[in-house]
Amino acid sequence: MDEIIMKFVEYLPLYVLFCVIPGIIAVKLRLLSLTRRDLVDLVILSIYAPIFEEFAFRGIPLFLFGIPGLIVGNLFWIIMHPFARSWSFREFVSGLPGAFLFYGSASIFYSILWINSDWMLALLFHAFHNFAVWLGRVMACREEFKYVHD
């Protein structure tokens, strides 16, 4: 039984990559209707942001200052997310509890990877998560997901 579970976990990423994601795309998206903005957002969210955020808020602080630097970097990363999406100070403050819950727990996960020298996995998980966010935005009504710079 343990062997089956291990094999399941081993092949799960391939299943998601080759079965789940294409199925979602085929059913929910008309790929030809993607705009240039959608593709730019895909590159920014799934490639640039994970690389920049992981190194700027975790990798470099950990390398330069150890665990205290990692903690401070994570706090900046947590606060940055609701700030980047806020139109007002009130909106920013109201977004902090959710940010500390979600981004705080994500920070713990990514920090564990960095501490264990698995920084490449942190980049990959972060990129996969951001890809899922992008896919959700594209599949949802686009008017509900306005960007701050739009």
N, CA, C and O of each residue as an XYZ file, in Angstrom:
600
protein
N       0.819     -1.192      0.000
C       0.000      0.000      0.000
C       0.864      1.258      0.000
O       0.570      2.214     -0.717
N       1.939      1.260      0.808
C       2.832      2.411      0.848
C       3.455      2.677     -0.511
O       3.634      3.828     -0.910
N       3.787      1.597     -1.222
C       4.394      1.748     -2.544
C       3.417      2.415     -3.524
O       3.820      3.240     -4.344
N       2.159      2.060     -3.433
C       1.150      2.657     -4.310
C       1.006      4.147     -4.012
O       0.916      4.966     -4.926
N       0.984      4.489     -2.728
C       0.866      5.891     -2.343
C       2.079      6.678     -2.835
O       1.931      7.784     -3.356
N       3.267      6.120     -2.672
C       4.483      6.793     -3.128
C       4.471      6.987     -4.641
O       4.849      8.050     -5.132
N       4.039      5.968     -5.383
C       3.952      6.084     -6.838
C       2.892      7.107     -7.235
O       3.084      7.870     -8.182
N       1.774      7.121     -6.510
C       0.729      8.106     -6.785
C       1.287      9.519     -6.636
O       1.099     10.366     -7.510
N       1.971      9.763     -5.529
C       2.560     11.080     -5.282
C       3.619     11.399     -6.340
O       3.730     12.540     -6.790
N       4.383     10.403     -6.725
C       5.429     10.607     -7.728
C       4.845     11.038     -9.077
O       5.384     11.923     -9.742
N       3.738     10.402     -9.469
C       3.152     10.687    -10.774
C       2.100     11.792    -10.755
O       1.637     12.214    -11.815
N       1.719     12.263     -9.583
C       0.689     13.291     -9.483
C       1.032     14.566    -10.274
O       0.167     15.090    -10.977
N       2.262     15.074    -10.177
C       2.559     16.273    -10.973
C       2.400     16.059    -12.480
O       1.912     16.939    -13.189
N       2.811     14.891    -12.960
C       2.642     14.608    -14.386
C       1.166     14.509    -14.755
O       0.757     14.976    -15.818
N       0.379     13.912    -13.892
C      -1.064     13.823    -14.137
C      -1.672     15.221    -14.213
O      -2.455     15.520    -15.115
N      -1.305     16.071    -13.260
C      -1.829     17.442    -13.272
C      -1.381     18.152    -14.546
O      -2.181     18.825    -15.196
N      -0.111     18.006    -14.905
C       0.434     18.686    -16.075
C      -0.203     18.212    -17.376
O      -0.558     19.030    -18.225
N      -0.351     16.905    -17.541
C      -0.799     16.368    -18.822
C      -2.288     16.045    -18.900
O      -2.809     15.842    -19.997
N      -2.982     15.992    -17.770
C      -4.403     15.641    -17.791
C      -5.303     16.737    -17.243
O      -6.253     17.155    -17.905
N      -5.009     17.194    -16.055
C      -5.903     18.151    -15.399
C      -5.850     19.520    -16.074
O      -6.881     20.056    -16.481
N      -4.664     20.076    -16.191
C      -4.540     21.430    -16.742
C      -5.047     21.504    -18.187
O      -5.845     22.388    -18.500
N      -4.614     20.612    -19.068
C      -5.167     20.690    -20.430
C      -6.687     20.498    -20.460
O      -7.373     21.114    -21.275
N      -7.205     19.658    -19.585
C      -8.650     19.467    -19.530
C      -9.375     20.735    -19.124
O     -10.397     21.091    -19.711
N      -8.852     21.406    -18.134
C      -9.451     22.675    -17.693
C      -9.385     23.703    -18.821
O     -10.359     24.400    -19.105
N      -8.235     23.778    -19.445
C      -8.068     24.750    -20.521
C      -9.006     24.441    -21.677
O      -9.660     25.336    -22.212
N      -9.069     23.176    -22.057
C      -9.905     22.805    -23.199
C     -11.381     23.078    -22.943
O     -12.102     23.515    -23.840
N     -11.828     22.820    -21.718
C     -13.243     23.003    -21.410
C     -13.581     24.456    -21.128
O     -14.593     24.958    -21.616
N     -12.766     25.130    -20.364
C     -13.114     26.460    -19.866
C     -12.585     27.622    -20.703
O     -13.138     28.721    -20.650
N     -11.548     27.399    -21.457
C     -10.933     28.502    -22.184
C     -11.026     28.308    -23.688
O     -10.986     27.188    -24.199
N     -11.145     29.392    -24.353
C     -10.946     29.378    -25.789
C      -9.577     30.013    -25.972
O      -9.438     31.235    -25.911
N      -8.573     29.186    -26.193
C      -7.198     29.690    -26.205
C      -6.987     30.799    -27.228
O      -6.153     31.681    -27.020
N      -7.711     30.766    -28.299
C      -7.536     31.801    -29.307
C      -8.056     33.146    -28.844
O      -7.735     34.174    -29.440
N      -8.861     33.154    -27.781
C      -9.405     34.427    -27.302
C      -8.533     35.077    -26.234
O      -8.893     36.132    -25.712
N      -7.408     34.479    -25.903
C      -6.512     35.107    -24.941
C      -5.960     36.397    -25.539
O      -5.561     36.444    -26.702
N      -5.949     37.416    -24.731
C      -5.430     38.692    -25.193
C      -3.932     38.771    -24.945
O      -3.360     37.963    -24.214
N      -3.321     39.748    -25.562
C      -1.897     39.981    -25.316
C      -1.678     40.260    -23.834
O      -0.678     39.829    -23.259
N      -2.611     40.982    -23.214
C      -2.512     41.295    -21.784
C      -2.529     40.012    -20.947
O      -1.787     39.900    -19.971
N      -3.371     39.047    -21.323
C      -3.411     37.762    -20.616
C      -2.051     37.080    -20.659
O      -1.585     36.547    -19.652
N      -1.428     37.098    -21.808
C      -0.131     36.437    -21.963
C       0.974     37.186    -21.222
O       1.870     36.564    -20.651
N       0.915     38.503    -21.227
C       1.885     39.298    -20.457
C       1.711     39.005    -18.967
O       2.689     38.816    -18.244
N       0.459     38.970    -18.519
C       0.198     38.652    -17.114
C       0.703     37.254    -16.757
O       1.223     37.039    -15.662
N       0.551     36.315    -17.671
C       1.054     34.956    -17.436
C       2.557     34.975    -17.205
O       3.048     34.343    -16.269
N       3.279     35.680    -18.033
C       4.739     35.751    -17.892
C       5.118     36.449    -16.590
O       6.000     35.988    -15.866
N       4.449     37.562    -16.296
C       4.769     38.307    -15.076
C       4.450     37.474    -13.839
O       5.287     37.346    -12.946
N       3.244     36.907    -13.781
C       2.815     36.159    -12.595
C       3.562     34.846    -12.426
O       3.942     34.493    -11.309
N       3.775     34.123    -13.504
C       4.303     32.761    -13.385
C       5.812     32.654    -13.516
O       6.389     31.636    -13.133
N       6.455     33.668    -14.040
C       7.908     33.579    -14.206
C       8.614     34.695    -13.427
O       9.398     34.426    -12.517
N       8.330     35.930    -13.790
C       9.052     37.050    -13.174
C       8.785     37.170    -11.675
O       9.725     37.223    -10.881
N       7.505     37.215    -11.280
C       7.167     37.446     -9.871
C       7.750     36.376     -8.943
O       8.343     36.729     -7.924
N       7.605     35.082     -9.255
C       8.182     34.093     -8.332
C       9.697     34.220     -8.184
O      10.225     34.100     -7.078
N      10.389     34.462     -9.282
C      11.847     34.593     -9.210
C      12.220     35.820     -8.381
O      13.025     35.733     -7.453
N      11.625     36.964     -8.726
C      11.931     38.192     -8.001
C      11.583     38.064     -6.520
O      12.410     38.358     -5.657
N      10.354     37.624     -6.226
C       9.904     37.577     -4.833
C      10.702     36.582     -4.008
O      11.065     36.878     -2.870
N      10.980     35.416     -4.556
C      11.722     34.411     -3.780
C      13.129     34.891     -3.450
O      13.598     34.703     -2.327
N      13.798     35.501     -4.400
C      15.151     35.977     -4.114
C      15.149     37.260     -3.288
O      15.940     37.391     -2.354
N      14.273     38.205     -3.618
C      14.277     39.494     -2.907
C      13.790     39.374     -1.469
O      14.318     40.047     -0.584
N      12.794     38.532     -1.221
C      12.184     38.478      0.108
C      12.611     37.272      0.942
O      12.384     37.248      2.151
N      13.221     36.281      0.314
C      13.664     35.124      1.088
C      15.134     34.782      0.857
O      15.903     34.697      1.814
N      15.528     34.588     -0.383
C      16.891     34.140     -0.671
C      17.971     35.095     -0.213
O      18.863     34.707      0.542
N      17.905     36.328     -0.656
C      18.939     37.308     -0.289
C      18.913     37.621      1.205
O      19.972     37.630      1.834
N      17.726     37.881      1.809
C      17.727     38.112      3.264
C      18.275     36.917      4.062
O      18.989     37.101      5.047
N      17.938     35.700      3.633
C      18.449     34.515      4.326
C      19.963     34.428      4.178
O      20.667     34.154      5.149
N      20.462     34.658      2.977
C      21.897     34.583      2.717
C      22.664     35.643      3.510
O      23.717     35.354      4.080
N      22.137     36.864      3.546
C      22.857     37.962      4.196
C      22.703     37.998      5.710
O      23.649     38.328      6.424
N      21.498     37.654      6.211
C      21.209     37.851      7.631
C      20.712     36.610      8.349
O      20.367     36.682      9.528
N      20.668     35.487      7.676
C      20.226     34.251      8.320
C      18.718     34.248      8.562
O      17.958     34.909      7.854
N      18.303     33.492      9.571
C      16.876     33.337      9.883
C      16.207     34.683     10.204
O      15.089     34.914      9.743
N      16.843     35.581     10.976
C      16.187     36.881     11.208
C      15.906     37.632      9.900
O      14.855     38.257      9.758
N      16.827     37.573      8.963
C      16.606     38.217      7.669
C      15.455     37.576      6.915
O      14.668     38.265      6.266
N      15.360     36.264      7.001
C      14.264     35.539      6.358
C      12.915     35.959      6.944
O      11.940     36.141      6.214
N      12.874     36.108      8.252
C      11.618     36.513      8.914
C      11.220     37.925      8.481
O      10.061     38.167      8.144
N      12.168     38.847      8.488
C      11.870     40.223      8.078
C      11.460     40.261      6.601
O      10.510     40.956      6.241
N      12.165     39.524      5.754
C      11.814     39.463      4.338
C      10.413     38.923      4.125
O       9.666     39.427      3.287
N      10.056     37.890      4.889
C       8.707     37.332      4.792
C       7.652     38.343      5.229
O       6.589     38.435      4.615
N       7.939     39.102      6.283
C       6.977     40.122      6.722
C       6.742     41.160      5.633
O       5.606     41.568      5.393
N       7.816     41.587      4.976
C       7.655     42.531      3.862
C       6.845     41.898      2.730
O       6.001     42.561      2.129
N       7.095     40.627      2.438
C       6.376     39.923      1.370
C       4.886     39.827      1.695
O       4.038     40.016      0.824
N       4.580     39.531      2.955
C       3.177     39.417      3.380
C       2.476     40.766      3.234
O       1.379     40.840      2.680
N       3.098     41.817      3.723
C       2.480     43.148      3.691
C       2.377     43.676      2.264
O       1.431     44.392      1.936
N       3.337     43.331      1.418
C       3.348     43.818      0.044
C       2.106     43.382     -0.741
O       1.614     44.145     -1.573
N       1.598     42.198     -0.500
C       0.499     41.690     -1.318
C      -0.798     42.486     -1.183
O      -1.346     42.893     -2.207
N      -1.317     42.730      0.013
C      -2.537     43.554      0.043
C      -2.262     45.008     -0.338
O      -3.149     45.686     -0.857
N      -1.047     45.493     -0.088
C      -0.702     46.869     -0.450
C      -0.734     47.050     -1.969
O      -1.214     48.068     -2.468
N      -0.225     46.069     -2.694
C      -0.176     46.149     -4.156
C      -1.565     46.130     -4.776
O      -1.737     46.580     -5.908
N      -2.553     45.622     -4.063
C      -3.907     45.515     -4.601
C      -4.872     46.538     -4.006
O      -6.071     46.485     -4.279
N      -4.373     47.450     -3.210
C      -5.241     48.388     -2.500
C      -5.313     49.728     -3.200
O      -4.324     50.238     -3.726
N      -6.518     50.285     -3.191
C      -6.719     51.622     -3.723
C      -6.674     52.668     -2.611
O      -6.490     53.856     -2.879
N      -6.843     52.225     -1.365
C      -6.872     53.172     -0.259
C      -6.225     52.541      0.969
O      -6.032     51.327      1.038
N      -5.897     53.391      1.929
C      -5.312     52.896      3.174
C      -6.299     51.976      3.892
O      -5.907     50.951      4.450
N      -7.573     52.345      3.874
C      -8.609     51.533      4.524
C      -8.690     50.137      3.895
O      -8.786     49.130      4.597
N      -8.648     50.099      2.572
C      -8.670     48.819      1.869
C      -7.437     47.985      2.220
O      -7.530     46.773      2.415
N      -6.281     48.649      2.297
C      -5.042     47.964      2.668
C      -5.150     47.353      4.058
O      -4.842     46.176      4.245
N      -5.587     48.149      5.038
C      -5.689     47.679      6.425
C      -6.699     46.538      6.533
O      -6.465     45.570      7.255
N      -7.815     46.647      5.821
C      -8.820     45.584      5.903
C      -8.322     44.290      5.272
O      -8.832     43.217      5.593
N      -7.334     44.369      4.380
C      -6.791     43.168      3.752
C      -5.700     42.484      4.548
O      -5.300     41.370      4.212
N      -5.208     43.129      5.602
C      -4.090     42.555      6.362
C      -4.406     41.236      7.063
O      -3.581     40.325      6.998
N      -5.560     41.077      7.733
C      -5.797     39.779      8.402
C      -5.755     38.601      7.440
O      -5.130     37.581      7.730
N      -6.411     38.738      6.311
C      -6.382     37.660      5.322
C      -4.990     37.442      4.766
O      -4.577     36.310      4.517
N      -4.268     38.542      4.572
C      -2.900     38.441      4.052
C      -2.013     37.690      5.028
O      -1.232     36.828      4.625
N      -2.131     38.015      6.323
C      -1.295     37.316      7.301
C      -1.669     35.842      7.402
O      -0.801     35.002      7.639
N      -2.931     35.519      7.228
C      -3.337     34.112      7.266
C      -2.797     33.374      6.051
O      -2.067     32.393      6.197
N      -3.147     33.836      4.852
C      -2.745     33.102      3.647
C      -1.261     33.248      3.351
O      -0.547     32.250      3.253
N      -0.789     34.487      3.206
C       0.612     34.691      2.835
C       1.565     34.306      3.971
O       2.712     33.930      3.728
N       1.081     34.405      5.206
C       1.895     33.955      6.335
C       2.147     32.463      6.283
O       3.274     32.011      6.485
N       1.095     31.690      6.012
C       1.279     30.241      5.927
C       2.107     29.877      4.694
O       2.924     28.958      4.750
N       1.902     30.590      3.579
C       2.726     30.344      2.399
C       4.192     30.680      2.687
O       5.095     29.983      2.222
N       4.426     31.749      3.456
C       5.797     32.116      3.826
C       6.477     31.018      4.615
O       7.661     30.743      4.417
N       5.739     30.398      5.498
C       6.309     29.291      6.284
C       6.723     28.161      5.348
O       7.822     27.618      5.463
N       5.829     27.811      4.417
C       6.135     26.726      3.468
C       7.380     27.051      2.643
O       8.307     26.244      2.570
N       7.400     28.238      2.021
C       8.541     28.595      1.180
C       9.822     28.725      2.005
O      10.905     28.390      1.524
N       9.703     29.209      3.241
C      10.884     29.340      4.103
C      11.474     27.985      4.458
O      12.694     27.832      4.513
N      10.622     27.009      4.696
C      11.113     25.657      4.981
C      11.955     25.161      3.810
O      13.010     24.558      4.007
N      11.486     25.415      2.599
C      12.250     24.990      1.423
C      13.594     25.711      1.352
O      14.617     25.082      1.082
N      13.600     27.016      1.589
C      14.853     27.778      1.549
C      15.823     27.305      2.634
O      17.012     27.130      2.371
N      15.320     27.101      3.837
C      16.177     26.659      4.946
C      16.801     25.295      4.642
O      17.936     25.021      5.031
N      16.050     24.451      3.946
C      16.556     23.128      3.577
C      17.328     23.137      2.259
O      17.597     22.081      1.687
N      17.681     24.322      1.781
C      18.437     24.508      0.539
C      17.693     24.009     -0.701
O      18.313     23.684     -1.714
N      16.378     23.952     -0.614
C      15.559     23.558     -1.760
C      14.934     24.783     -2.404
O      13.731     24.812     -2.663
N      15.758     25.801     -2.663
C      15.260     27.059     -3.195
C      14.631     26.900     -4.571
O      13.693     27.620     -4.911
N      15.142     25.960     -5.367
C      14.566     25.746     -6.693
C      13.123     25.239     -6.573
O      12.264     25.596     -7.378
N      12.871     24.410     -5.567
C      11.500     23.957     -5.329
C      10.609     25.114     -4.898
O       9.438     25.171     -5.273
N      11.158     26.036     -4.113
C      10.379     27.214     -3.720
C       9.977     28.005     -4.961
O       8.837     28.456     -5.075
N      10.911     28.168     -5.883
C      10.596     28.870     -7.134
C       9.523     28.129     -7.934
O       8.593     28.745     -8.455
N       9.656     26.821     -8.026
C       8.700     26.035     -8.815
C       7.309     26.036     -8.193
O       6.316     26.213     -8.899
N       7.229     25.840     -6.874
C       5.920     25.868     -6.211
C       5.283     27.261     -6.323
O       4.080     27.384     -6.554
N       6.091     28.292     -6.159
C       5.587     29.661     -6.251
C       5.075     29.925     -7.679
O       4.008     30.511     -7.863
N       5.841     29.488     -8.675
C       5.424     29.666    -10.071
C       4.145     28.888    -10.359
O       3.246     29.398    -11.026
N       4.058     27.657     -9.861
C       2.853     26.857    -10.081
C       1.641     27.512     -9.427
O       0.559     27.555    -10.012
N       1.828     28.019     -8.216
C       0.721     28.692     -7.528
C       0.267     29.923     -8.321
O      -0.929     30.134     -8.523
N       1.223     30.721     -8.762
C       0.864     31.924     -9.506
C       0.219     31.584    -10.847
O      -0.660     32.309    -11.314
N       0.651     30.482    -11.469
C      -0.006     30.038    -12.697
C      -1.467     29.690    -12.420
O      -2.350     30.024    -13.210
N      -1.716     29.027    -11.311
C      -3.095     28.681    -10.948
C      -3.926     29.944    -10.715
O      -5.096     29.997    -11.095
N      -3.326     30.953    -10.094
C      -4.015     32.233     -9.893
C      -4.337     32.857    -11.244
O      -5.459     33.313    -11.468
N      -3.363     32.881    -12.143
C      -3.584     33.436    -13.481
C      -4.699     32.687    -14.205
O      -5.578     33.301    -14.811
N      -4.659     31.366    -14.140
C      -5.682     30.557    -14.804
C      -7.060     30.868    -14.239
O      -8.031     30.975    -14.988
N      -7.149     31.014    -12.924
C      -8.426     31.373    -12.304
C      -8.922     32.728    -12.765
O     -10.117     32.907    -13.002
N      -8.017     33.677    -12.893
C      -8.405     35.010    -13.357
C      -8.899     34.975    -14.798
O      -9.876     35.639    -15.143
N      -8.226     34.204    -15.627
C      -8.622     34.122    -17.029
C      -9.965     33.414    -17.164
O     -10.788     33.787    -18.000
N     -10.184     32.394    -16.341
C     -11.430     31.640    -16.418
C     -12.601     32.419    -15.831
O     -13.744     32.228    -16.247
N     -12.328     33.286    -14.877
C     -13.391     34.075    -14.241
C     -13.734     35.270    -15.128
O     -13.070     35.535    -16.130
N     -14.738     35.948    -14.752
C     -15.114     37.177    -15.453
C     -13.980     38.169    -15.302
O     -13.634     38.537    -14.180
N     -13.402     38.605    -16.389
C     -12.230     39.476    -16.348
C     -12.503     40.809    -15.676
O     -11.590     41.413    -15.114
N     -13.718     41.272    -15.722
C     -14.041     42.559    -15.122
C     -13.890     42.543    -13.607
O     -13.692     43.592    -12.993
N     -13.983     41.357    -12.997
C     -13.861     41.265    -11.541
C     -12.415     41.354    -11.075
O     -12.171     41.587     -9.891
N     -11.467     41.180    -11.956
C     -10.059     41.135    -11.581
C      -9.306     42.253    -12.274
O      -8.537     42.013    -13.206
N      -9.525     43.456    -11.824
C      -8.816     44.612    -12.363
C      -7.472     44.722    -11.650
O      -7.373     44.446    -10.454
N      -6.463     45.119    -12.373
C      -5.154     45.329    -11.796
C      -5.018     46.784    -11.369
O      -5.672     47.675    -11.911
N      -4.174     46.996    -10.409
C      -3.980     48.345     -9.872
C      -3.508     49.285    -10.978
O      -3.920     50.444    -11.019
N      -2.662     48.807    -11.863
C      -2.097     49.680    -12.894
C      -2.978     49.790    -14.136
O      -2.582     50.450    -15.097
N      -4.150     49.173    -14.154
C      -5.058     49.304    -15.310
C      -5.711     50.661    -15.330
O      -6.503     50.951    -16.226
